[in-house]
Amino acid sequence: MVAEIRYGLVGTGMMGVEHLRNIALVPGARVVALADPVLTSLGWARDALGDAAAGATAYDSAEGLARDAQVDAIVIASPNHTHRAVLEPLFATDAAILCEKPLATTLDDARWIVDRAARRAAPFWTGMEYRFMPPAAAFIEQVHAGRVGALRMLSIREHRFPFLEKVGDWNRFARNTGGTMVEKCCHFFDLMRVITGAEPVRVHCSGAMDVNHLDERYGGERPDIIDNSFTTVDFSNGVRALLDLCMFADGAEHQEEMSATGDAARLDVLIPPGELVFSPRTGFGNPKRVERSTVAIDPVAHAAGSHEGATYYQHLAFAAAVRGEAPVQVSAEDGLRAVAIGVAAEISAREHRVVEMKELGL
């Protein structure tokens, strides 16, 4: 049992700062170590910590933090392609680890992480914030409770703004991100697995870079990341799922929408504003009986990040796992499975074909 949790953070860019703001809200949590090779990023972290920055030692590498810092938990928010290298020295510690999504950019690296995480007693958690958005969590709970009857179809839409600028522009190239379908969409593929309660069998993705980044050049090289796609996933229990992604829809009223349709009803969730819409079957020509409700989000948690309070609620759950009060909710294996669907989607989009998951050894 750990009364106070001493945190280390590796990667103090945009997402790392969001983690700091939310860790500050967790009872009994204290950040004592920061690691990033970029001084500007470390400055952002110190600004986010405020007065608490005086108690946090800065390191220029994960190796330094692993060697010298006395921590109970470590959060990894470094660029996607660095996760395996960052984790190698951290796996030698006894600290619990929360590794941001995607777990890795390749299946080989993801499998290595799963294997190494399984050898440790300390919790390993893959950062899948979207599970913890209160409206999404309520949606999942109601689907699992049978409100729509037997689930047959699942639709997820994210229409949003383009990828933001990151340090060194690393997120403009698939070699660093795993590709958009891994980098961004692993969240939604994870949700698909959770909601359907099954594993994917085949994936078909039609996508391209059609609007964003076309005129950008970095060292003379043009970005190569998908900015819109449709992805269908067939699951082993017969449920089919669709992801509709558009990253040039800045003005869309709802950034995320999910619809679960079963043999008895349809349930939608709109994020924001956190509205649940329940539409039972009524028969042709009969009056519709639509029910609407709104899921509240703690305003303090909402203000601490850009994920509708999800980062805060995930940190509460992670802290409970660190203290031994609750199990890990998102394992390294879950992270691997989400990456695998994303890898299949990237292959499908490039090669214009359906990809069977067994091709990837899953």
N, C-alpha and C positions, 0 to 999 in steps of 0.2 A: 504494500500500500504506500502511495506517495501523497503526502499532505500537500506540499507545494511541488508544482511541476516546473522544473527549470528547462527552458526551451532554448534550442539553437536554431538558427535559420540559415539555410544555404541558398543564396540567390535573392538579392534584395532589390529587384526591379519592381515593376508594376504589381505583379501578383504577390511577390514577397511582401510588399508594403501592405497589401490588403490582408494578408495573414497576420501581420503585426497588429494591425488595428483590431482584428477580431480576437487574437490571443489576449489582448489587453482587457477584453470583456469577460474572459473566462475566470471564474473564481479560483484563486490559488495558483494562477499562472504567472510566470516571470521570465522574460527574455534575458538571457545572460550571455549569449554568443551570437555573432553575425559573421557570415562568410560571403565574400564576393570579391573577385579580382578587380572590379571597377570602382574607383573611389567615389565617383558621382553617385552610383547606386547605393553605396554605403551611406552617403550623405542623406539620400532619401529615407533610408531606414532610420537614421538618427532623428531626422525631422519627425517621422511618424511616431517614434517612441517618446519624444519630448523629454521630460525630466528623467524618465526611466533609462534614457540612452547612457547615462553615466554608469549604470550597472551592467552594460553589455560590452564585452570584449570583441573587437573586430579582428577578423582574420582574412587573409587574401586567398584562402583555399579551403576546400572541405577537409583536406589532409591536416591542416593546422588546427581546425576546429576539433576534428576527431582525436588528435593527439593530446590537446591541452585543455579543452573545455570540459567542465563538469556539468553534464546535462542529463536530463531524464527523457527528453523527447527532442527530435530533430524534424524540422519541416524543410522539404526540398522544393524550391521554386525556381531552380536554375533552368536555362533553356533545355528544351526537350532532348536534344541529341547528347546532352552532357549527363543524363541521369545515371547511366551505368558507371561512368568514370567517377561521378560524385559518390555514388553508393558504395563503391568498393572499399574505401577506407572507413566509411560510416558503419558498414556491416561488421567491422571488427570491434565496435563499441557495444555496450549493453543497452543503449538508448532505444526507445520506441521511435519508429519512423513513419512520418506521413509524407509520401512522395506525390507531388502534383501530377495530374494527368497531362499528356498520356504517359503511361508507365515508362515507355521507351518508344523509339521511332522505328525499330525493327523487331521482328518476332524473335530473332536470335537473342537480342539483348533482353527482351521481355521474359523469355524463358530462363535466361541466366538469373535475372532478378527473382523470379518465382522460386527457383532452386535455392538460391542463397537465403531468401527470406524464410524458407521452410526449415532451415537449419538453426534458426535463432529462436530463443524463448520469448524475446521482446516482441510486442505487437508491430506488425507492418500494415500500413493503411494506404490504399491508393486514393488520391484526392479526386473524388467525383462529386463536386458540389451540387450538381443539379438534382441528385436524389434528395437533397436536404432543403430545397426550396419548399417552404410550407405549402404553397398551392400544389406543387408537384407531389409532395408527400401525401397530401389529402387525396389527390386523384388516384395515386397508386393504391392507397389503403382501400378506397371504395371499389376499385376494380377487383382487387384481391378478395374483397368481401362479397363479391358476386352481384354488385348492383346492376351491371349491364347483362347479367346472365353469363352464358359461356362466351368468353372473348373469342372473336374471330378475326377482327381487323384492328390494327393500331396505326394511327397516323400522327406524325410529329412534324411540325413546321417551325423552322427558325428563319425569319426574315429580319435582317439586322444591318448594322454598319460594317464597313470593311475592317480587315485586320488593322489593329493600331500599330503605331511605330514602336519598335522595341530596340534595346541597346544593340548596336552593331547590325541592325536590320536582319537579324538571324531568321525571323519568322517569314521572310519573303521567299524562302527556298525549301522545297520538299526534302532535300537532303538533311536539313536541320529540324524539320517539323514532323517528318513522316508523311507529309502531304496534308491538305485540309481535311480529308476524310479521317485521318488519324488524329491530327492536332485538335481540330474543333469538334468533330463529329463523334469522337469516342464517348463523349458525354451522352449522346443520344442513343448510341448503340448499347451503352451500359443500361440506360433506361429501358430499352427494348427488352433486354434479357431479364431485367427485374420485373417488368410488367407482365411479360408473357410467361415467365417462369420456365423458359425452355432455352435450348441452345440453337444457334443458327445452322441451317443446312446449306443454303446457297444465297449468293448476293449478286445483284445486278445494279450497277451505277452508271448513269449517263450524266456527265458533268464536264465542265471546262472552265477556263479563265476567259471570260467574255467581256468584262467591263473594267474591273479594278486592275491596277498595277501595269496596264499595258504600256504606259509611257515611262515607267520607272526603270532606272538602270543602276546597278550597284557593281562597281568595278567593270562596267561595260556589259554586265549580264542582266538579262531580264528575268523577273520573278516567274515562277512556274507553278503557282498554287491555284487550285480550283476555287472559283468564286461563286459558283452555283451548280446545283446538281439535284437529281432525283435518285434516291437509292431505295430499292425494294429488298427486303430480307425475308426469306421463308424460314420458319422455325420448325423444330422437330415435332411439335404438337399440332401442326397444321395452321397455326396463326401466321398471318402475313403482316408485315410492317412496312411502312413507307416513311422515309425522311425527305422532306422538301426543304432544301437549303438555298437561301439567297443572301449574299453578302453585299448587295448594293441596293438594299431596301431600307435605307435609313429612316424614311418617313412612315414606316408601317406602324399602325396603332399598337399591335401586339408583337413583341419580339418572338415569343414562343407560344405555340398553340399545340395542344395534344388532344386527340380524339380516340377513345376506345369504344368500339362498336361490337356488341354481343348479340345473342339471339333474342334478348329481352329489351335492350335499351342502348342508347348512346350517351357517353359522358365526355364532356369537353372541359378543358382547363385553359384559361387565357392568362398569360404572364407578360407583363402586368396587364390587368389590375388584380390578378389573383381570383378571378371569377370562375366558379364551377357551374356548368350548365348541364342539367340532367334531362334527357329526352326519351321517355319510355315509348315503346311501340304502342300505337293506338288503333292500327288498322286503317285501311284506305278510306278517306272521306270523313273520318271521325275527328273531333277537335283535338288539337295537340295539347299536351299537359306538361309544358316545360317548367322546370324548377331551377331557380338561380340562387346561388349563395356566394359569399365572398370569404376567403380565408385571410385572416389577419396576419400581418408580419410585424414583429416588434420593431418600432421605428428606430431604436438605437442600433439594432442589428442591421436594419435596412441601410442606415446611413454609413455603416462601417465598411461597406463593399459595394460591388457592382453586380451581385448575384442574388438579389432579392432576399437578402438575409441568410442565404444558404451557407456561406463560409462560417458564420457564427455558429449555426446549428450543427454543422459538421464538426467544428472544434469542440463543442460540448460533448459530442459523442466520442470523438477521439480521446479527449481527456478522461472520459469514463473508462475507456479501454486501457489507457496508460495506468490508471489507478487500480485496474483489476476489477472494476465494478460492472463491466459490461463487455461483451465480445466485440471483436473487430467486425465492422459492418461491410467494409469494402476491401477485400483481400488483394494480394498481389495477383492471384489467379483471376479475379474479376478484372483487374487492370489488363492482364494479358488478353483475356477474351474480347474486351472492348477494342484493343489495338488490332486484334486479328480481323475483326469485322471491317475496321477501317482500312487495313492493308488489302483485304479482298476487294473493297470498294475502289481503292486506288488502282488496283490491277484491272478491274472491270472497266473503269472509265478510260484507262489508257488503251486497253486491248479490245474494247467494244464487244465484250462477251460476258456471259454469266460465269461466275467463279464459284465452284463447289468448295465448301469449307474443308473437305477432306484433302483437297490439294495442298492446303496449308498444314496438314497434319492434325486437324481438329475436327 
